[in-house]
Amino acid sequence: MYFSVLLLTTAALYALTASSTPCHNPKSRPTVTIDSGAIAGTVACLPSSSRSVNKFLGIPFAAPPVRFKAPQPVTPWRRTYDASKYKPACLQQFNYPEAVRNESIRWFNTPPPPAGESEDCLNLNVFAPASSYRSPKTVMVWIHGGSYLFGSGSLRLYDGSSLAANQDVVVVTINYRTNLFGFPGSPELPAAEKNLGLLDQRFALDWVRRNIAAFGGDPEKITIFGESAGGGSVDGLITAPPDPVPFRAAIMQSGQSTIRVLDPDPAVAWKKLLDVTRCSSSNDALECVRAVPALELKEIIERQQLVFGPTPDGGVTWADSPRKRRLDSADQKSLIARVPVLMGSNADEALPFAAGMNDTEGFLRGYLLGVPDKTIQNILNTYPIGSPGISDESHRLSAILTDFSFQCPARLDTDDSAAAGIDVWRYYFNASFPNTELAEGGGAYHGLEVYSIFGTYPQEGATKFQIEVGKGMQEAWANFAKNPNKGPGWEKVPQLGVFGGGARTGTGDEDRKVLETIDSKDVDARCGVWDELYNASS
């Protein structure tokens, strides 16, 4: 499901976030040899840890991609590759009108990726404890979000230094092609090559399997994790896995691929693109679009607001019916990766998006096109103003969209997984702190938990409880990755691990718990209203 307005709404705070810094007078640069050649990284020190981290940035995991073609192996290099700086992100898409575009860039792309944007963007970053060579470490591979339209593994929010140093794991963050360049939707492409961005992710995972031992990681102990579109990508890897499966556990944060009520059709966007570029009359439309300069295509898709994303491809990368696959996976011939799963959402995912909106019914009628009036009224009756947490129309809409797009899909996926006999745990993030608020009363909005997991929240103004929540979440995620069968530290579904105790600015943290366990029914009471729509789409 695409939720383009709400993805990673924390980028405006990047300039303040904690990150690692080069250590003074390191004796030498860490150097490793992988299957494509030698690599020299840097040693970084963290203010919050006595441990140092070896950082290897911008490593190519594939050759410079040919537009609209699957990734190919990188050409080996002879000289030592300088992995001291990030390399370009893939081309980003922020749609017009200009006011909306500028606000999106302010939220999601400020500051922009350190090395800019390019079609030559298939690179990844490795963060490894300096002690990792003593014994093989658990590996955590991060897949960024961004509605499949934007995002990069090089954003400061995803600096893996804190997670690697404090939890003694190897962290990998990857790029993959997004928007038109990753999901073109052309009928001329074979089904197996329609989701190029997802193929990029799989290519990166294959690179990790082959090479992570050189950095001190254990290729048999890989956990994939991602947020929003990254969570959807993780679900895609579970429900249409590579063979052999290159991971042993998975974490989905505020994202999944099962519920596709509002998924756009990339083929429609592709047809519009052909009209605008005048390639529709070409004998070879694909080659015609390949000949258009990249920045010109970027301008077109942004001004025309063309939305591209994953499309079912027969289960090569994106299952036609992921829910059926999951429920049927108890059979001996399982089509999914039956690995332990940790999944969850935030308490106020949609609050920034709904701010200032005062016509919930009108919004829903435009948002849920084709949904019967009776269903719309049932939804509105389920979320009356005056009920807990719903003081006005904007909070009403926020509650509706939070449940519909994030919380209730998490409930559905985890319940289905448990029914199929898969080990599954669920979390619920419910905290907000002054130094990560987008606006007063912003709540636990979409993407906010990423700060805690990566330890990249602003150090200035961090409260003692905020630091404790960050440590608790890092430890839970790492514990799950290190021993997936044992879990993150609380009971499996239907139990729910709640982080943050409802902390909000100005309310005091004296009696709050970093983690407490409740029955998921305590927060899922309204989810039944969405079952009709979910069943129709899955």
NORLINUR-V751199 format. One record per residue. N is the residue number from 0. SS is DSSP state (h for helix, s for strand, l for the rest). PSI is psi as a letter, one per 20 degrees, with the letter a starting at -180 (999 if undefined). Layout:
BEGIN
n:N ss:SS psi:PSI
n:N ss:SS psi:PSI
END
This chain:
BEGIN
n:0 ss:l psi:p
n:1 ss:l psi:p
n:2 ss:l psi:m
n:3 ss:h psi:h
n:4 ss:h psi:h
n:5 ss:h psi:j
n:6 ss:l psi:p
n:7 ss:l psi:l
n:8 ss:l psi:k
n:9 ss:l psi:j
n:10 ss:h psi:h
n:11 ss:h psi:i
n:12 ss:h psi:i
n:13 ss:h psi:h
n:14 ss:h psi:i
n:15 ss:h psi:i
n:16 ss:s psi:q
n:17 ss:l psi:q
n:18 ss:l psi:r
n:19 ss:l psi:q
n:20 ss:s psi:q
n:21 ss:s psi:p
n:22 ss:l psi:q
n:23 ss:l psi:p
n:24 ss:l psi:l
n:25 ss:l psi:q
n:26 ss:l psi:h
n:27 ss:l psi:r
n:28 ss:l psi:p
n:29 ss:l psi:p
n:30 ss:s psi:p
n:31 ss:s psi:r
n:32 ss:s psi:p
n:33 ss:s psi:a
n:34 ss:l psi:i
n:35 ss:l psi:i
n:36 ss:s psi:a
n:37 ss:s psi:q
n:38 ss:s psi:p
n:39 ss:s psi:p
n:40 ss:l psi:b
n:41 ss:s psi:r
n:42 ss:s psi:p
n:43 ss:s psi:q
n:44 ss:s psi:q
n:45 ss:l psi:p
n:46 ss:l psi:h
n:47 ss:l psi:j
n:48 ss:l psi:q
n:49 ss:l psi:i
n:50 ss:l psi:q
n:51 ss:s psi:r
n:52 ss:s psi:p
n:53 ss:s psi:p
n:54 ss:s psi:p
n:55 ss:s psi:o
n:56 ss:s psi:q
n:57 ss:s psi:k
n:58 ss:s psi:p
n:59 ss:s psi:p
n:60 ss:l psi:i
n:61 ss:l psi:r
n:62 ss:l psi:q
n:63 ss:l psi:p
n:64 ss:l psi:q
n:65 ss:l psi:p
n:66 ss:l psi:p
n:67 ss:l psi:k
n:68 ss:l psi:q
n:69 ss:l psi:q
n:70 ss:l psi:q
n:71 ss:l psi:q
n:72 ss:l psi:q
n:73 ss:l psi:q
n:74 ss:l psi:p
n:75 ss:l psi:q
n:76 ss:l psi:q
n:77 ss:l psi:g
n:78 ss:l psi:r
n:79 ss:l psi:p
n:80 ss:s psi:p
n:81 ss:s psi:o
n:82 ss:l psi:l
n:83 ss:l psi:i
n:84 ss:l psi:q
n:85 ss:l psi:q
n:86 ss:l psi:r
n:87 ss:l psi:q
n:88 ss:s psi:r
n:89 ss:l psi:r
n:90 ss:l psi:p
n:91 ss:l psi:q
n:92 ss:l psi:o
n:93 ss:l psi:o
n:94 ss:l psi:q
n:95 ss:l psi:r
n:96 ss:l psi:r
n:97 ss:h psi:g
n:98 ss:h psi:g
n:99 ss:h psi:g
n:100 ss:h psi:g
n:101 ss:h psi:h
n:102 ss:h psi:h
n:103 ss:h psi:g
n:104 ss:h psi:h
n:105 ss:h psi:g
n:106 ss:h psi:g
n:107 ss:h psi:i
n:108 ss:l psi:k
n:109 ss:l psi:o
n:110 ss:l psi:q
n:111 ss:l psi:r
n:112 ss:l psi:p
n:113 ss:l psi:h
n:114 ss:l psi:j
n:115 ss:l psi:a
n:116 ss:s psi:q
n:117 ss:l psi:q
n:118 ss:l psi:h
n:119 ss:l psi:n
n:120 ss:l psi:j
n:121 ss:l psi:n
n:122 ss:s psi:r
n:123 ss:s psi:r
n:124 ss:s psi:p
n:125 ss:s psi:p
n:126 ss:s psi:o
n:127 ss:s psi:p
n:128 ss:s psi:p
n:129 ss:l psi:h
n:130 ss:l psi:j
n:131 ss:l psi:i
n:132 ss:l psi:i
n:133 ss:l psi:h
n:134 ss:l psi:q
n:135 ss:l psi:p
n:136 ss:s psi:q
n:137 ss:s psi:q
n:138 ss:s psi:p
n:139 ss:s psi:o
n:140 ss:s psi:o
n:141 ss:s psi:p
n:142 ss:s psi:o
n:143 ss:l psi:r
n:144 ss:l psi:a
n:145 ss:l psi:k
n:146 ss:l psi:k
n:147 ss:l psi:j
n:148 ss:l psi:h
n:149 ss:l psi:r
n:150 ss:l psi:r
n:151 ss:l psi:q
n:152 ss:l psi:i
n:153 ss:l psi:j
n:154 ss:l psi:q
n:155 ss:h psi:h
n:156 ss:h psi:h
n:157 ss:h psi:j
n:158 ss:l psi:o
n:159 ss:l psi:j
n:160 ss:h psi:g
n:161 ss:h psi:g
n:162 ss:h psi:g
n:163 ss:h psi:g
n:164 ss:h psi:g
n:165 ss:h psi:h
n:166 ss:h psi:j
n:167 ss:l psi:l
n:168 ss:l psi:r
n:169 ss:s psi:p
n:170 ss:s psi:p
n:171 ss:s psi:p
n:172 ss:s psi:p
n:173 ss:s psi:q
n:174 ss:l psi:q
n:175 ss:l psi:q
n:176 ss:l psi:p
n:177 ss:l psi:r
n:178 ss:h psi:b
n:179 ss:h psi:h
n:180 ss:h psi:h
n:181 ss:h psi:h
n:182 ss:l psi:m
n:183 ss:l psi:h
n:184 ss:l psi:j
n:185 ss:l psi:p
n:186 ss:l psi:i
n:187 ss:l psi:i
n:188 ss:l psi:q
n:189 ss:l psi:q
n:190 ss:h psi:h
n:191 ss:h psi:i
n:192 ss:h psi:j
n:193 ss:l psi:h
n:194 ss:l psi:m
n:195 ss:h psi:h
n:196 ss:h psi:h
n:197 ss:h psi:h
n:198 ss:h psi:h
n:199 ss:h psi:g
n:200 ss:h psi:g
n:201 ss:h psi:h
n:202 ss:h psi:g
n:203 ss:h psi:g
n:204 ss:h psi:h
n:205 ss:h psi:h
n:206 ss:h psi:g
n:207 ss:h psi:g
n:208 ss:h psi:g
n:209 ss:h psi:h
n:210 ss:h psi:i
n:211 ss:h psi:h
n:212 ss:h psi:h
n:213 ss:h psi:h
n:214 ss:h psi:j
n:215 ss:l psi:j
n:216 ss:s psi:q
n:217 ss:s psi:o
n:218 ss:s psi:i
n:219 ss:s psi:i
n:220 ss:s psi:l
n:221 ss:s psi:p
n:222 ss:s psi:p
n:223 ss:s psi:q
n:224 ss:s psi:q
n:225 ss:s psi:r
n:226 ss:s psi:q
n:227 ss:l psi:d
n:228 ss:h psi:h
n:229 ss:h psi:h
n:230 ss:h psi:h
n:231 ss:h psi:h
n:232 ss:h psi:g
n:233 ss:h psi:g
n:234 ss:h psi:h
n:235 ss:h psi:h
n:236 ss:h psi:h
n:237 ss:h psi:g
n:238 ss:h psi:i
n:239 ss:l psi:m
n:240 ss:l psi:q
n:241 ss:l psi:r
n:242 ss:l psi:o
n:243 ss:l psi:r
n:244 ss:l psi:p
n:245 ss:l psi:j
n:246 ss:l psi:q
n:247 ss:l psi:i
n:248 ss:s psi:r
n:249 ss:s psi:q
n:250 ss:s psi:p
n:251 ss:s psi:o
n:252 ss:s psi:o
n:253 ss:l psi:l
n:254 ss:l psi:q
n:255 ss:l psi:r
n:256 ss:l psi:j
n:257 ss:l psi:g
n:258 ss:l psi:o
n:259 ss:l psi:k
n:260 ss:l psi:g
n:261 ss:l psi:j
n:262 ss:l psi:p
n:263 ss:l psi:r
n:264 ss:l psi:o
n:265 ss:h psi:h
n:266 ss:h psi:h
n:267 ss:h psi:g
n:268 ss:h psi:h
n:269 ss:h psi:g
n:270 ss:h psi:g
n:271 ss:h psi:h
n:272 ss:h psi:g
n:273 ss:h psi:h
n:274 ss:h psi:g
n:275 ss:h psi:h
n:276 ss:h psi:i
n:277 ss:l psi:k
n:278 ss:l psi:i
n:279 ss:l psi:h
n:280 ss:l psi:j
n:281 ss:l psi:q
n:282 ss:l psi:h
n:283 ss:l psi:n
n:284 ss:h psi:h
n:285 ss:h psi:g
n:286 ss:h psi:h
n:287 ss:h psi:g
n:288 ss:h psi:h
n:289 ss:h psi:h
n:290 ss:l psi:i
n:291 ss:l psi:p
n:292 ss:l psi:q
n:293 ss:h psi:g
n:294 ss:h psi:h
n:295 ss:h psi:g
n:296 ss:h psi:g
n:297 ss:h psi:g
n:298 ss:h psi:g
n:299 ss:h psi:g
n:300 ss:h psi:h
n:301 ss:h psi:g
n:302 ss:h psi:h
n:303 ss:l psi:i
n:304 ss:l psi:l
n:305 ss:l psi:p
n:306 ss:l psi:p
n:307 ss:l psi:q
n:308 ss:l psi:a
n:309 ss:l psi:q
n:310 ss:l psi:q
n:311 ss:l psi:p
n:312 ss:l psi:k
n:313 ss:l psi:j
n:314 ss:l psi:j
n:315 ss:l psi:g
n:316 ss:l psi:i
n:317 ss:l psi:o
n:318 ss:l psi:q
n:319 ss:l psi:h
n:320 ss:l psi:m
n:321 ss:h psi:h
n:322 ss:h psi:g
n:323 ss:h psi:g
n:324 ss:h psi:g
n:325 ss:h psi:g
n:326 ss:h psi:h
n:327 ss:l psi:j
n:328 ss:l psi:i
n:329 ss:l psi:i
n:330 ss:l psi:q
n:331 ss:l psi:h
n:332 ss:l psi:m
n:333 ss:l psi:p
n:334 ss:l psi:i
n:335 ss:l psi:r
n:336 ss:l psi:o
n:337 ss:l psi:m
n:338 ss:l psi:q
n:339 ss:s psi:q
n:340 ss:s psi:p
n:341 ss:s psi:p
n:342 ss:s psi:q
n:343 ss:s psi:a
n:344 ss:s psi:r
n:345 ss:s psi:q
n:346 ss:l psi:h
n:347 ss:l psi:l
n:348 ss:l psi:g
n:349 ss:l psi:j
n:350 ss:h psi:g
n:351 ss:h psi:h
n:352 ss:h psi:h
n:353 ss:h psi:i
n:354 ss:l psi:p
n:355 ss:l psi:i
n:356 ss:l psi:p
n:357 ss:l psi:j
n:358 ss:l psi:m
n:359 ss:h psi:g
n:360 ss:h psi:g
n:361 ss:h psi:g
n:362 ss:h psi:g
n:363 ss:h psi:h
n:364 ss:h psi:h
n:365 ss:h psi:h
n:366 ss:h psi:g
n:367 ss:l psi:m
n:368 ss:l psi:p
n:369 ss:l psi:i
n:370 ss:l psi:p
n:371 ss:l psi:q
n:372 ss:h psi:h
n:373 ss:h psi:g
n:374 ss:h psi:g
n:375 ss:h psi:g
n:376 ss:h psi:h
n:377 ss:h psi:h
n:378 ss:h psi:g
n:379 ss:h psi:h
n:380 ss:h psi:h
n:381 ss:h psi:i
n:382 ss:l psi:m
n:383 ss:l psi:q
n:384 ss:l psi:p
n:385 ss:l psi:i
n:386 ss:l psi:r
n:387 ss:l psi:p
n:388 ss:l psi:i
n:389 ss:l psi:n
n:390 ss:l psi:i
n:391 ss:l psi:a
n:392 ss:h psi:h
n:393 ss:h psi:h
n:394 ss:h psi:h
n:395 ss:h psi:g
n:396 ss:h psi:h
n:397 ss:h psi:g
n:398 ss:h psi:g
n:399 ss:h psi:g
n:400 ss:h psi:h
n:401 ss:h psi:g
n:402 ss:h psi:g
n:403 ss:h psi:g
n:404 ss:h psi:h
n:405 ss:h psi:f
n:406 ss:h psi:g
n:407 ss:h psi:h
n:408 ss:h psi:h
n:409 ss:h psi:g
n:410 ss:h psi:g
n:411 ss:h psi:g
n:412 ss:h psi:g
n:413 ss:h psi:h
n:414 ss:h psi:g
n:415 ss:h psi:g
n:416 ss:h psi:g
n:417 ss:h psi:g
n:418 ss:h psi:h
n:419 ss:l psi:j
n:420 ss:l psi:j
n:421 ss:l psi:p
n:422 ss:l psi:p
n:423 ss:s psi:p
n:424 ss:s psi:q
n:425 ss:s psi:q
n:426 ss:s psi:r
n:427 ss:s psi:o
n:428 ss:s psi:p
n:429 ss:s psi:m
n:430 ss:s psi:q
n:431 ss:l psi:q
n:432 ss:l psi:q
n:433 ss:h psi:h
n:434 ss:h psi:j
n:435 ss:h psi:j
n:436 ss:l psi:p
n:437 ss:l psi:h
n:438 ss:l psi:r
n:439 ss:l psi:p
n:440 ss:l psi:k
n:441 ss:l psi:i
n:442 ss:l psi:a
n:443 ss:l psi:m
n:444 ss:l psi:r
n:445 ss:l psi:p
n:446 ss:l psi:i
n:447 ss:l psi:h
n:448 ss:h psi:h
n:449 ss:h psi:h
n:450 ss:h psi:g
n:451 ss:h psi:g
n:452 ss:h psi:g
n:453 ss:h psi:i
n:454 ss:l psi:k
n:455 ss:l psi:j
n:456 ss:l psi:q
n:457 ss:s psi:p
n:458 ss:l psi:h
n:459 ss:l psi:p
n:460 ss:l psi:j
n:461 ss:l psi:p
n:462 ss:l psi:r
n:463 ss:h psi:g
n:464 ss:h psi:h
n:465 ss:h psi:g
n:466 ss:h psi:g
n:467 ss:h psi:h
n:468 ss:h psi:g
n:469 ss:h psi:g
n:470 ss:h psi:g
n:471 ss:h psi:g
n:472 ss:h psi:g
n:473 ss:h psi:g
n:474 ss:h psi:g
n:475 ss:h psi:g
n:476 ss:h psi:g
n:477 ss:h psi:h
n:478 ss:h psi:g
n:479 ss:h psi:g
n:480 ss:h psi:h
n:481 ss:h psi:h
n:482 ss:l psi:m
n:483 ss:l psi:h
n:484 ss:l psi:h
n:485 ss:l psi:h
n:486 ss:l psi:a
n:487 ss:l psi:i
n:488 ss:l psi:j
n:489 ss:l psi:r
n:490 ss:l psi:q
n:491 ss:l psi:r
n:492 ss:l psi:p
n:493 ss:l psi:j
n:494 ss:s psi:q
n:495 ss:s psi:p
n:496 ss:s psi:o
n:497 ss:s psi:p
n:498 ss:s psi:p
n:499 ss:s psi:i
n:500 ss:s psi:k
n:501 ss:s psi:k
n:502 ss:s psi:p
n:503 ss:l psi:q
n:504 ss:l psi:p
n:505 ss:l psi:j
n:506 ss:l psi:i
n:507 ss:l psi:q
n:508 ss:l psi:j
n:509 ss:l psi:g
n:510 ss:l psi:j
n:511 ss:l psi:q
n:512 ss:l psi:p
n:513 ss:l psi:g
n:514 ss:s psi:p
n:515 ss:s psi:q
n:516 ss:s psi:p
n:517 ss:s psi:r
n:518 ss:s psi:p
n:519 ss:h psi:h
n:520 ss:h psi:h
n:521 ss:h psi:h
n:522 ss:l psi:i
n:523 ss:l psi:j
n:524 ss:l psi:h
n:525 ss:l psi:i
n:526 ss:h psi:h
n:527 ss:h psi:h
n:528 ss:h psi:i
n:529 ss:h psi:i
n:530 ss:h psi:h
n:531 ss:h psi:g
n:532 ss:h psi:g
n:533 ss:h psi:g
n:534 ss:h psi:h
n:535 ss:h psi:h
n:536 ss:h psi:i
n:537 ss:l psi:999
END
